Amino acid sequence: MPGPEPTLHVTGDVTVPTAGYSAKLSPHTPQGINPQIYLLDLTINAPAPDQVVPQVVTTIKVLYEKKTQASYTQVMILPANITVDVGTAS
């Protein structure tokens, strides 16, 4: 019986100036020319101007998962151009 389908997991922390922000990772379109580097877009949304939020530096957890048979060696987070090596879990 085959095992579970391989999954790419990307997790991180985003530091924002106040509470009330949201952040998410999504696939970049189009992907780049190197098929071993998976491109993700980091989108950060500020709280609404009329929203009252605590004025405290806040860390937001972000998570992205993709079931894939591809063998990626790196993930690049855009637009910050942060590159992270891909490891394997046992």
N, C-alpha and C positions, 0 to 999 in steps of 0.2 A: 504494500500500500504506500503510495507516495506521501512524503511529508508535507507540512504546510508550505504554501507558496511563499517564496522569499519576499520580504517587505523592507522597503527603505524607510527608516525612522529618522526624522530630523527634529531635534528639540533645542530650545534656546531660551534665553532671557532677554527681554527688551526693557531698558530703563527709560522711563518717561518723567517729565518734570512734575506732573501732578497725578492724582487719581483720576479715574474717569476715562482714560484712554483705552483703546482696544487695539490689538495687533493680530495679524494672521499671515501665514505663509501660503503661497499658492504657486502653481507651476508657471514659469515664465513662458510666454509665447512670442516668437518661436524659440525653441531650444537652440543652443549654440551649435557651432560646427563640430565641436569635440563631443562625440557620443558618450564618453566616459565621465563628463562633467554635467551633473544635473543642475539646472538653473531654477531658482525659486525667487519669487518677488516677495519682499516684506512690505506689507501695507500697514501703516499706523494711522488710526483715526483719533482725532482729538475729541474731547467732550464737547457737547453743544455749548455755544457761547453763553446761553442762559442757564446752564447747568451749574449748580453749586457743588464744588468738589474740594476735598481736603488739599491744601497746598503743601504736599509732601511728595518727595521723589518716590516713585513707585516702580516696582519690577513686575513685568507681565511675562508669564510663561507662554511660549508658542510651541506648537506641535504640528508636524506634517507627516503623514504616512502614505505610502504608495506601494501596492502590491506590484512586483515587477520581476521579470526574469533577467533584466539587464544587469550588467556588472559595472556599477559606477565606482570610480576611484575618488571623486570629489563632489562636493555640493557647493555651489556658489550662491550666496544670498545677495540679491540686487535690491536697491541701487547702491548699497554700501560696498559691494565687491568683496565681501567676506567669504573666504574659501576655507572649507573644512574637509579634511581627509575622511573618507568613509572607512569604517572598521567593520568587522564581522563579529556577530554574536554566535556563541556556541550553545 
